Amino acid sequence: MSAIKARRYRRMMLALVFGLVGVVLIPTGIVIGANSLLNSKGGNNVAEEPALQIPTTPAALLVGVNDSDEVTMLAMLAIAPGATGGTIVSIPVGANAEIPKSGEIHRIADTYKTSGFDAFVVDVEGLLNVTFSVAAKVSMLDLAAMLAPVGEQTMLIEKEVINTAPDGSNIVMLNAGQQTLTPQQIAQGLMASEQGVPEADRLGRIKLLWATVASAIKKTLPSAVPATESTVVSPFVIPTDIASFFGAVISGPVQEWQLNGTFVSEPQRNPAALDLYDLDGGEIIMVMASVVPSAVTAGSAMISFMIDSPFEDARITRQAVLRLAYIGANVIVVRGVGGVPAAHTVIKYNDELVRSDLELFPTLFGPIDFDQTNERVDGIDAQLVLGEDFRAFIGSAQGAVIATTTTIGSS
């Protein structure tokens, strides 16, 4: 494994360990790649068609930098299959990163200050376990220009939005109350940061603003047309600049997602009392494998999975993700396949050599039916199709705890 992959893997495993300590309630109803992710027929079975392809789902990093040259807004942009529409994933700038050699933890935004933009991008790639096609920093005016197609939007600002200027003075950017915001004011709301105020206080506002952007774009679109095979799997030219990339995202239906962050309050882990947040590892893997599977980096040498989940409750899917990642498996694709869950959980695989690696899975997933198929998905060793028995298992005393004797994949 390369040094970068090893660092990504270790970071993800640390995030998973902390994610296992307490259950983070992921919002239900995540809009995943759905049935069109692999082909026009839905690809509910690996054997449905030969050599199914994961479509191009590129990721970009949008970095908002204020007049003091500080990172105050961070978002991953994902272009959906078919090259129109996508997802905006908001990332806390105070997310906890880690330097493997020293074990030092630090705020992801501080990498920009100490090591420069390129090192910062690598740090975020390691945090999310993805590779960005485009990464760029933007000013508030740059962001306002990108948001111009959104137009003016009426929304409720619960409390006034304050930004700290380079001279240390606080400036009110947005007043509290119901109001109509211009694209420039939306950009101000996304990037404003008041010195000394925890980032947690503004994450709700950022989520609301991105949700408003997504809703505004949806209103401008014509009635949805079902995706065809050509619009889903045909290659397209990936935009090479951030404005064009953002334009592709807002050219179709847009989703927004705010990654959860838990403040690191333990003095031994955060001795300097930084505004530092642990992200939920299971949520990161699930969201990345849902919206940018072609950009996901396999962090270990173990087998790679596609998860098909018929459950609307994303917490059930998260449990499957956690259990695979805990043993070092790579989760590359997560799909919401809809329909009524089958009674039994099934693992489909192509190579008989993979079968022996799957023997320990009943310990983590409960009863499993194994099904060897003749076809495959490129880059995927096995397909996990969740059934009702998995939901029952994780709710049982036996399934509620992940076995601590399970060996984590080599790094």
C-alpha positions in Angstrom: 0.0 0.0 0.0 1.3 3.5 -0.8 2.1 6.0 2.0 -0.9 8.1 1.1 -3.2 5.1 1.0 -1.8 3.8 4.3 -2.5 7.2 5.8 -6.0 7.3 4.5 -6.6 3.8 5.8 -5.3 4.6 9.3 -7.3 7.8 9.4 -10.5 6.0 8.4 -10.0 3.3 10.9 -9.4 5.9 13.7 -12.6 7.6 12.6 -14.4 4.3 12.7 -13.2 3.5 16.2 -14.6 6.8 17.5 -17.7 6.3 15.4 -18.3 3.0 17.2 -18.2 4.5 20.6 -21.6 6.3 20.3 -24.3 6.0 17.7 -24.5 9.1 15.5 -27.9 9.4 14.1 -27.5 9.9 10.4 -30.5 11.6 8.8 -32.8 9.1 7.2 -33.8 9.2 3.5 -30.3 9.6 2.1 -30.7 9.9 -1.7 -28.1 7.5 -2.9 -27.1 6.7 -6.5 -30.2 4.6 -6.7 -30.9 2.0 -9.4 -29.4 4.0 -12.2 -25.9 3.9 -10.6 -24.7 1.0 -12.7 -27.1 0.8 -15.6 -30.5 1.7 -16.9 -32.1 -1.5 -15.6 -31.0 -0.9 -12.0 -28.3 -3.5 -11.6 -29.9 -5.1 -8.6 -27.9 -8.3 -9.2 -24.3 -8.6 -10.1 -25.2 -11.3 -12.6 -27.9 -9.2 -14.4 -25.5 -8.0 -17.1 -21.8 -8.8 -17.8 -19.0 -6.5 -16.6 -21.2 -3.7 -15.2 -19.3 -0.5 -15.0 -19.2 2.0 -12.2 -20.0 5.3 -13.9 -17.9 8.4 -13.8 -18.8 10.3 -10.6 -16.0 12.8 -10.2 -15.5 14.8 -7.0 -14.2 18.4 -6.5 -13.1 20.3 -3.4 -14.6 23.8 -3.0 -12.6 25.8 -0.4 -13.9 29.1 0.9 -11.1 31.4 2.1 -11.8 34.8 3.8 -9.9 38.1 3.7 -7.6 36.8 6.5 -6.6 33.9 4.3 -8.4 31.4 6.6 -10.5 28.4 5.4 -14.0 29.1 6.6 -16.1 27.0 4.3 -15.4 23.5 2.9 -17.6 21.4 0.5 -17.1 18.4 -1.7 -18.9 18.7 -5.0 -20.1 15.5 -6.7 -21.3 15.2 -10.3 -24.1 12.6 -10.6 -24.1 9.8 -13.2 -25.1 11.4 -16.5 -23.1 14.5 -15.9 -26.0 16.7 -14.8 -26.9 17.4 -11.2 -25.1 16.0 -8.2 -24.5 16.5 -4.5 -23.0 19.2 -2.3 -21.4 17.7 0.8 -20.6 20.2 3.5 -17.5 19.4 5.6 -16.6 21.0 8.9 -13.4 23.0 8.6 -12.5 21.9 12.1 -12.6 18.2 11.2 -10.0 16.2 13.1 -7.1 14.9 11.0 -4.1 12.9 12.1 -0.5 12.6 11.2 0.3 8.9 11.3 4.0 9.1 12.1 3.6 11.3 15.1 0.0 10.5 16.0 -0.7 14.2 16.2 -4.3 15.3 15.6 -5.1 18.7 14.2 -7.9 20.7 12.5 -8.0 20.0 8.8 -8.2 23.7 8.1 -4.9 24.3 10.0 -3.0 22.2 7.3 -3.7 25.1 4.9 -2.1 27.6 7.3 0.9 25.4 8.2 1.6 23.5 4.9 -0.1 25.3 2.0 -3.0 24.5 -0.3 -1.6 21.4 -2.0 -0.9 19.6 1.3 -4.3 20.7 2.5 -6.0 19.0 -0.5 -4.1 15.8 0.2 -5.2 16.0 3.8 -8.9 16.3 2.9 -8.5 13.5 0.4 -7.2 11.3 3.2 -10.0 12.3 5.5 -12.7 11.4 3.0 -10.8 8.6 1.2 -11.4 10.0 -2.2 -9.4 11.6 -5.0 -10.5 15.0 -6.3 -10.5 15.8 -10.0 -10.5 19.6 -9.2 -9.7 21.5 -6.1 -9.8 25.3 -5.7 -10.0 28.0 -3.2 -12.6 30.8 -3.7 -13.3 34.2 -2.2 -16.7 35.3 -1.1 -17.2 37.2 -4.4 -16.0 34.1 -6.4 -18.6 32.0 -4.6 -21.3 34.6 -5.2 -20.6 34.5 -8.9 -21.0 30.7 -8.9 -24.3 31.0 -7.1 -25.7 33.6 -9.5 -28.0 31.0 -11.2 -29.7 30.4 -7.9 -31.1 33.9 -7.9 -32.8 35.6 -4.8 -34.1 33.2 -2.2 -36.4 33.8 0.8 -35.5 32.1 4.0 -35.5 32.5 7.8 -32.2 33.4 9.4 -32.5 32.4 13.0 -29.8 34.7 14.4 -27.6 37.4 12.9 -24.6 36.3 11.0 -21.3 37.9 12.1 -18.0 37.8 10.4 -14.6 38.8 11.9 -12.6 41.1 9.7 -8.8 41.0 9.3 -8.5 43.9 11.8 -10.4 41.9 14.4 -13.6 43.8 14.2 -17.0 42.0 14.0 -19.3 42.9 11.1 -23.0 41.8 10.8 -23.3 40.2 7.4 -26.9 39.1 7.7 -29.7 40.2 10.1 -31.9 37.7 11.9 -35.4 37.1 10.6 -37.3 36.2 7.4 -35.7 37.8 4.4 -34.8 37.6 0.7 -31.1 36.9 0.1 -29.2 37.6 -3.0 -26.5 35.2 -4.2 -23.9 37.4 -2.7 -25.7 37.3 0.7 -26.0 33.5 0.5 -22.2 33.4 -0.1 -21.6 35.6 2.8 -23.8 33.4 5.0 -21.8 30.3 3.9 -18.4 31.8 4.5 -18.9 34.1 7.5 -16.9 33.1 10.6 -16.9 34.9 13.9 -13.7 34.6 15.9 -14.0 32.7 19.2 -17.4 31.2 18.3 -17.4 27.4 17.8 -17.9 26.1 14.3 -20.8 23.9 15.6 -22.8 27.1 16.0 -22.8 27.8 12.2 -23.0 24.3 10.8 -26.8 24.4 10.9 -26.9 27.7 9.0 -24.5 26.3 6.4 -26.7 23.2 5.9 -29.8 25.4 5.6 -28.1 27.6 3.0 -26.9 24.7 0.9 -30.4 23.1 1.2 -31.9 26.4 0.0 -29.5 26.3 -3.0 -30.5 22.8 -3.8 -34.2 23.6 -3.5 -33.9 26.7 -5.7 -32.2 24.7 -8.5 -34.9 22.0 -8.3 -37.6 24.6 -9.0 -35.9 25.7 -12.2 -35.6 22.3 -13.7 -38.1 20.7 -16.1 -39.9 17.5 -15.1 -37.6 14.7 -14.3 -36.8 12.3 -17.2 -35.8 8.7 -16.3 -32.1 8.1 -16.9 -31.2 6.0 -19.9 -28.2 3.8 -20.3 -26.5 6.3 -22.5 -27.0 9.1 -20.1 -25.7 7.1 -17.2 -22.7 5.2 -18.4 -21.5 7.3 -21.4 -18.1 9.0 -20.6 -18.1 12.7 -20.3 -15.4 15.4 -20.1 -14.8 16.2 -16.4 -14.7 20.0 -15.9 -11.2 21.2 -15.1 -12.1 24.4 -13.2 -14.2 24.8 -10.1 -16.8 27.2 -11.6 -17.5 24.7 -14.5 -17.6 21.8 -12.0 -20.1 23.6 -9.8 -22.1 24.5 -13.0 -22.4 20.8 -13.8 -23.6 20.0 -10.3 -26.4 22.7 -10.5 -27.4 21.8 -14.0 -29.6 19.0 -12.7 -31.2 17.9 -9.4 -29.0 18.8 -6.4 -28.8 17.1 -3.0 -27.0 18.5 0.0 -25.5 16.7 2.9 -23.8 18.0 6.1 -21.2 15.7 7.6 -21.7 15.2 11.3 -19.0 16.4 13.7 -18.6 15.7 17.5 -16.6 18.2 19.5 -13.4 16.7 20.9 -13.6 17.7 24.5 -11.1 15.2 26.1 -8.1 17.1 27.3 -5.7 14.2 26.5 -6.8 14.3 22.9 -7.3 18.0 22.5 -4.9 19.6 25.0 -4.9 23.0 23.3 -8.7 23.1 23.4 -8.9 23.6 19.7 -12.3 23.9 17.9 -11.9 20.3 16.8 -14.5 17.8 15.7 -14.4 14.0 15.1 -16.3 13.1 12.0 -18.3 9.8 11.9 -16.3 7.3 9.9 -19.3 5.2 8.9 -21.1 8.2 7.6 -18.1 9.3 5.6 -17.7 5.9 3.9 -21.5 5.6 3.2 -21.8 9.1 1.7 -18.7 8.9 -0.4 -19.5 5.4 -1.7 -23.0 6.7 -2.5 -22.3 9.9 -4.4 -18.7 9.5 -5.8 -18.0 5.8 -6.1 -15.6 6.2 -9.0 -13.5 8.7 -6.9 -13.3 6.4 -3.8 -9.8 5.1 -3.1 -9.4 1.5 -1.9 -7.6 2.0 1.4 -6.5 -1.6 2.0 -5.5 -4.7 0.1 -8.6 -6.6 1.2 -11.7 -7.2 -1.0 -13.9 -4.5 -2.3 -17.7 -4.4 -1.8 -20.8 -2.9 -3.3 -23.6 -2.6 -0.8 -27.3 -2.7 -2.0 -29.7 -1.5 0.7 -33.5 -1.6 0.4 -33.8 0.2 3.7 -34.8 3.8 3.9 -33.2 4.1 7.4 -29.6 5.1 6.6 -28.6 3.9 10.1 -29.0 0.3 8.9 -26.8 0.9 5.9 -24.3 2.6 8.1 -24.1 -0.5 10.3 -23.2 -2.6 7.3 -20.6 -0.1 6.2 -19.0 -0.1 9.7 -18.8 -3.8 9.9 -17.1 -4.1 6.5 -14.7 -1.3 7.3 -13.9 -2.8 10.7 -12.4 -5.9 9.1 -10.5 -3.8 6.6 -12.7 -4.4 3.6 -13.2 -1.6 1.1 -16.7 -0.2 0.6 -16.6 1.3 -3.0 -20.3 1.6 -3.9 -23.4 2.0 -1.8 -26.8 2.0 -3.5 -30.3 2.4 -2.4 -32.3 -0.1 -4.4 -35.8 0.4 -3.0 -38.5 -2.2 -2.9 -39.3 -4.6 -0.1 -36.3 -6.1 1.7 -35.8 -9.8 1.1 -35.9 -12.1 4.0 -32.2 -13.1 3.8 -29.0 -11.2 3.4 -27.0 -12.3 0.4 -23.4 -12.0 -0.7 -22.8 -12.4 -4.4 -19.2 -13.1 -5.6 -17.5 -14.2 -8.8 -14.1 -15.6 -7.8 -14.0 -18.7 -5.7 -10.8 -17.4 -4.1 -13.0 -14.6 -2.5 -15.2 -17.2 -0.9 -12.8 -18.1 1.8 -12.5 -14.4 2.8 -16.2 -14.3 3.4 -16.4 -17.1 5.9 -16.2 -14.8 8.9 -19.0 -12.6 7.8 -21.9 -14.4 9.6 -20.1 -13.3 12.9 -20.7 -9.6 11.9 -23.8 -9.8 9.8 -25.8 -12.8 11.1 -27.2 -15.4 8.7 -25.9 -15.0 5.1 -26.7 -16.8 1.9 -23.7 -17.0 -0.5 -24.3 -16.9 -4.2 -21.5 -17.4 -6.7 -22.2 -15.7 -10.0 -20.7 -15.7 -13.5 -20.6 -12.0 -13.9 -18.9 -9.1 -12.1 -18.8 -5.4 -11.5 -15.4 -3.9 -12.5 -13.5 -3.0 -9.4 -15.9 -4.9 -7.1 -15.1 -8.4 -5.6 -18.5 -9.0 -3.8 -22.0 -7.5 -3.6 -23.7 -7.4 -0.2 -27.5 -7.3 -0.5 -29.0 -6.5 2.9 -32.1 -8.4 4.0 -34.5 -8.4 6.9 -32.3 -10.8 8.9 -29.5 -8.2 9.0 -31.9 -5.7 10.5 -32.9 -8.3 13.1 -29.3 -9.2 13.8 -28.0 -5.7 14.5 -31.0 -5.3 16.9 -30.1 -8.4 18.9 -27.7 -8.7 21.8 -25.3 -10.7 19.7 -25.3 -8.4 16.8 -25.2 -5.1 18.7 -21.5 -5.4 19.5 -18.8 -5.8 16.8 -16.5 -8.6 17.8 -13.2 -7.1 19.1 -11.3 -10.2 18.2 -11.8 -9.6 14.5 -8.6 -8.9 12.7 -8.3 -5.5 10.9 -7.0 -5.7 7.4 -3.2 -5.2 6.9 -2.0 -1.7 6.2 
